[in-house]
């Protein structure tokens, strides 16, 4: 069957991670994504953190699958004309340049809308227009700090901590993809394109809404009963770092399993679910706690929650993390093993579902990458290798009406 976005033409004017994550997702679902790159250079991630000399880095290949690549020098008059022609025929243009960069090239939103009134213009910036930080270039960790994630991550006796998940980059790309798809549906009703902007700060904050909830609760009552600091610790006027505590009112913690002395990932996450306290008591070998007033409610347990976790660790001491999960799931305990990236890379279930896939790039050969995290009943995205720099330049120029001799001259004049 035809993929849902088949026929949608996207100009991908993005680099690094936030923008490419957005356009890659749309490419997986059938859009024709044309990545426009600087001749001889391309996306900076082609060279960053290389594992094999002179080949595109995995940083690039894992964010640009299913795309085509056109090299184009938009500083030349002919390069600008080519870009204008592409814009006239496109449905979407996505960019994540530094603030003002596209404007200085002569392609403001107003100019783009004039060239093609139906085009959706997707833009990623570190901060929203009007922000006091709007002129600052933002990267992953900058966004995590500005969006509230870092201040609420880590342990109470340590500094703010950055998450290993790309909350600022890939997360922002996913938000932009939702915005672009919404605008495309809107265009079906109005016939008009529009600008869709997502800031990295805003996208991070959107994932931190429970911490904003906690800030409001803290201002109302002066404490947060599900945090490890309650009831014996002190609360200031801002949400503290809670270590590995659960954020939704269900106490939880990372617990040691057999082998933790030598394996840094021999742990599970254990959640003490309020409505499942009885079976949990049976699982951890303390059935008497089911009727003990000191344990029957979450508030009662909070004052000695770490003693409870210590008892659970004793129960699991002779079990690997996988054995612990098999044991606890029989009692309906919400839990999960702490999986290393190596375990995830070779997980047969993740490979069978298409969440982890192997693809082939012409020069690199076979490599491992992520597949679509979104699953559909009617189709399964076919993930293909990332394009080589300028791999489709001749093909694109030919569709724009350039002859072989004209294309050769564009190379000679360093336009492409």
N, C-alpha and C positions, 0 to 999 in steps of 0.2 A: 504494500500500500504506500501511497505518497505520504511523506512525513508532514506533520502539521504545519511547519513553517516553510515548506518547499515553495519557491517562488519569491520569497522575501529576500531582497538584496541589501546587504549590510556593508557599509564602509567602516572598517575597523582601524581607527586612528589612535589606537591605544598601545601602551607598553607596560612592562613589568607585570603587575598581578591583578589589580582591581578591575581595570577595563578588560583585559584579556579573559578573565574568569567569566565576565558577563557575556562577551561575544562567543566564547567557546560553548557555553551552555546553549545559546541560540543556534549555533552551528550543529550541535548534537541533535537538535530537534528539527533540522532540515534547512535552516537558512543558509544562503550562499554568502559566506563571510569572507570579504576581501581585505586582508591585512595590508595596509599601506605602510611601507617602511623606507627609511633612508638608504639610498644606494651605498653598497659597500659596508654598511654598519648594521642596519636593522634594529630591531628591538634590543635594548641593552642586555636583556637576560639571555640572549644567544651566547654571550661570552662570559656571563657571571657563573662562578662556582662550577667550572667545567670538570667533568670526571674523565673525559677523553680529549686530548689536545686536538684543536682545530675542528671539532665537531660542535654542533649546537648543544648547549648545556641542557640538562634535564629540567632546569628552571624554566626554560623556554618551551621545550617539547610538551611538558605536562600542562601548559596553559594555552596551547595554541593548536590542539588537534582539530581536524575536520575543517581547516581553513585553507584559503589560497593566499599567496604572497605576491604583492606587486611592489617593486621598488620605484620610488618617485621623489624627485627633488622639487619640492613645492616652493623653493625660493626662486626658481626660474619662471619666466612668463609662460613657457610651454608647459611646465609642470603644473602651474596654476590652471591653465586651460584644460589639461587632462583631468585634474581634480574636479573642476566645474562640470565637465561632461559626466563624470562618475556620479556626482551629486544629483544631476538632473534625472538620472536613471535609477537612483537608489530609493529604498524605503526608509532606511535608518542610517545615521552616521553616529558613531560613538567615539568620544575622545576623553582622554584623561591627562592632557598636557598641563604644564604648570599654569597657574592663573594668568590669563591675558595672552598666552602664547598663540592660540588660534586667532585671536583678534588681530594680533600684530602681523599675522600672515595674510590678513585681509578677508578672513572667513569668520566674521562675527555671526551670531545667531540670526540677526536681522538679514545679513547678506545671504546666508544659507537658505533662510525661509523665502527670500526673494527668488533665488535660483530654482527652488523646488518647494512650493507651498505645502506639498503633501508629506514631506520628509519629517521623520521623527529624529530629533537631535538629542542624543543621550550624552550626559556629561558627568564625570566624576571629579570632584575636587576634595581637598582635605577638609575644608570648612565651607559653610554656606555663604552665599552672598550676604553682605551686611555684618558678618562676623568680624570681631576685632582682629581675628587671626586669618582673615580671608586671603592675605597675600603670602602666607607661609606654605611652603611645599610640605606635604604630609606623606609620611611613610607608615608602615604597619604599626610600629610602636608609638609613634606620635599620636596616631588616631586612638590607640588603646588608652593612652594616658588622658587625652582630651575628652574621650567619650565616657569616662567613668569606670572602665574595666580595671585598669591597673590599681586604682586606689582601693578597690574592694577585693583584690586578689592577693593571696599570700597569707602569711601568718601574722598574728597581732604583734609579735615582737620583732618583726622584720620590715624591710622597705616594701613599697608597692611592687608588684610582680607582673610581668608580661605573660600572657597566655601563649602557648605554642600554637594554638589555632589562629588562623588568619582572620581575626575578628574585624580588622581594619580594611584589609585588602579584599580577599575573596568574598567575605560577607557583604561588602559594599557592592561588589559586582553582582551578587545575587539579587540584592535590592534593586539595582538598576535594571536588571533583566525583567523583574516584575513590572517596573515602571514602563519600560519600553513595550512590553506585551499589552499592558493596559492602554497605552497611547495608540497602539495599532488597532485595538478594538474600538477605541474612541474615534479613530479616523474613519472606520467603516460607517459611523453614524454622521460625521460632520464633513468628511472629505478633506479635512485639514490636518496638517502635522502640528507638532508642538515640541517645546523643549522639555526634557525630563532631566532633572538634576538631582544627584544624591551626593551628600557629603559624607566623608569617612567618619567624621565625628558623630553625625546623626545616626549612621548605620550601626556604629558601636553602641551608642546609647540605646538604640532600639532593642538590642540584645541584653541591655542592663536594666530593663524596666523593673525587675523585681527588686533591684537595689534602690531604684528611685522610690518604689513602694516602701522599702524599709526606711528610707530617709523621712518620709512623711509619717510613718508609724513612730519612729524615734522622736520626732518633734512633738507628737501627741502624748506619748506615754513615758518617754525617757529611757526606755530599754527595749531590747529585742530578745524575746524569750527563747527563740530557737538558736541563738548564737552561743558559742562556747563561753562567752563572757558572762552569761546569765546563769545563776543569780549572784555569784560571788564577785565577779569582775566589775569594773567601772566603765560606763559609757560616756563618751564625749558628745558633742552636738552633731557628729557626722557618722555615717555608717562605717563600722570598723571592718577590718579584715577578719574573716572567720575560718581561715585554714581550709580544711576539707569538709566543713559542715554543709549539710543540705540547705538549699536556699528556699525550699517551698514549704517549710513547716514540718517536714519529716526528717528527724535527726539521722545523720549518717556520717560515716568516716571511712578512710582508707585503712584497712587492717592487714597485718602481716599474715603470711601463710608459710608453709614449709618451704625452706630454701631462701628466705629473705636475706640471710646473712651474706650470700654470694650473688644473688640475683636481684638487681635493683627494681625489678618489676614483678616480684613474687608477692603480689598484693591483690586484694579484692576491694570493691566498694560495697559496703554493707549499709542498708537503709532500715532503720527501725520504724516501720510503718504503723501508725496508730491503730488502724483498723485490723491489723494483723498481729497484734502484740501477743496474743495467746499462742498461736503456732510458733512465733519467734521464740518465746520462752522455752517451748518444747525443743526447738532446734538447737538452742544454745545450752541445754541441759539444766535449766532453772525453771521447772514448771511451777515452783512455789511463788515465783514472782507474779503470776497471773492474778493472784488475789491479794498480794501485799500492797497496801496503800502507798508505800514508798515507790512503787513501780507502775501502778495501774494507769497513770496518765502521763502524757508527754511532759507536762510541767513538773510533775513529781520526779520524773526520771532525770530531768535536766541537771539537777544539782550533783548527780553522781553519774553522769552519762559516760565519762571516761572510765570509770570503774566497770561499767557495763561492757564497754568496748574491750577492755582488758580481759574480761571473762570470755567474751566471744573469741578473742585471739587464742586463749588457752584451748578452747574447744576445737579450733582449726589448726592448731600447731602441727599436727601430724598429717595434714592434708595439703597437697599442692593447690594452687589457686583454682585449677580446673576441677580437682576433686572437691574442693570446698563449694564451688558453684553447683556441681551435681548433687551434693548433699543438701544444700540450702534451698534449691529450687523445689524440692519435694515438700517443703513447708510453706511455699509461696512467698519466700523472702525476696524482696527486690534487691538484686545484687548483680555484679558484673566483674569479670577479671580485669585487671589492669593490663591491657594488651600492649606489647611493644610494637614499634613500627615494623620490625622484622616479622613478628607473629601476624600482623595485619597483612603484610605483603604476600605471605604464603598461606593465608586463610582460605581453605577450599570453598567455604560457603560464600565469602565475599567475591571470589572469582566466579563461582557459578552464577551469582546474581548479576554480574556485570559491574559491580562496584569497584573492583580492581580488575584491570584488563592489561593484556600485552598487545602492543601494536608495533608496526614496522615503519621506520622512516628510511628513506632511500640510502643515506650515507651511514647513519648510526646503526641501522638494523633493528633488532627487536629490543623494546624497552617496556618497562612497567609504568603504568599511569593510572589515574583515577578514571572511572566511568561515571555515568550519570547516577547521582544519588536519588533521582526522581524516577519512579518506576511506573510504566503505563501498561494497561491491559491489552491495548491494540497494537503496540509496536515496542521494539527494543532498540534504542539508539546504537548505531554501528560506529564505534570509535575508530578513527583512522589516524595515521601519523601526522605530526606537525609539518608544515611546508618548509622547504629550504628557502633561504633568502632569495627573493625574486623569482622563485620557481615558475610563477604563472604570469610574469610580466608580458612576455610576447603574446600569450593567449589573450590577456585582457586588452592589450593595445590593438590587436587584430579585431576584436569585437567592437572597438571604437572607430574602426575604419582605417587604421594605419597600415600601409603596405610594408612589405619586408624591408625595402630600401629606407622608408621613413623611420621604421623602428631602429634600423642600424644607425641612422643619424642621431636618433635620440640617445642611444648609448654613447656615440661619439661626442655629443654635446653634454654628456653627463646629466641628462634630464632624468634618465632611468638607470 
